[in-house]
Amino acid sequence: MNTLKAERRNMQTKAKRLRREGFVTGNVFGREIKESIPVQMQKADVERLLKTKNKGSQIMLELEGEQIDVLIKEVDFNPLKGAVDEIDFQALVKGEKVHSVAEVVLLNHEKVITGVLQQLLEEIAYKAVPDALVEKVEIDVGSLRVGDRIKVKDLPIAEDKDIDLITDPEATVVVVSEVHNKAADDAEEAEGTTEA
């Protein structure tokens, strides 16, 4: 499991200043934590972690020598600076279900050539105990044809007895639609009118 080092944040120092100094701010909260703990992490460490982990990922947070099993609950990204401003973590309690999301990842989408592949869901929300958390749901769409659709209920995550789906099982995750080539249709019509 990935480990991220964090230290307690001194609330006297403004978040803006910490960010300028190369830190990402955040909070750790959970049922067994009386008050949320403000933390700061090295920006480089956070960026390295987010290359492979995302919202809904389970990681180990090392806070002043203590290892805390956490879920990345929220990632606050600053699009203007192209950097992460803040990350919130939920401390996990063994055997207690938490709300999380699994990222939907499409595999072999370049093999779909008979239609237009549309991904309608980016993530699937669910509840599960820490041992049953799922970060990604991979879907091989290589064999899909026009008219094919995959719903949440068709995925392995829906059959997992340790997971309570929050996203509607009937929701469509991915669909292949017909290609409507407007430019070609207009050209044919234009040709037809010149013959008359």
Secondary structure, DSSP 8 states (H G I E B T S, - for coil): --EEEEEE--TTS-HHHHHHTTEEEEEEE-TT-SS-EEEEEEHHHHHHHTTT--TT-EEEEEETTEEEEEEEEEEEEETTTTEEEEEEEEE--TT--EEEEEEEEEESGGG--SSEEEE--SEEEEEE-GGG---EEEEE-TT--TT-EEEGGGSHHHH-TTEEE-S-TTSEEEEEE----HHHHHHHHHHHHHH-
